[in-house]
C-alpha cells in the first residue's frame, strides 16, 4: 500500500534483524493506492523476516529472491 510509514517499518524490521539495505527502488502508479519496492540486502535474511513483513507491515506481497542461485 502507498501510505506513510511503510518504508520506515520495512527498514526498522530489517535493521533489528541486522540486515543492511544496499539498494532500494520504489515506484507507484498515481491514484492506485499501491506501490512497489525492490530491496537488495547485503546478507541473507530468513523466511520468517519476510513473513513478518507481510503480516506486521501489511504488505500485499513479499518474496525473497537469491539471484546468485537463480543464475
Secondary structure by P-SEA (a helix, b strand, c coil): ccccaaaaaaaaaaaaacccccbbbbbbcccccbbbbbbbbcccccaaaaaaaaccccccbbbbbcccccc
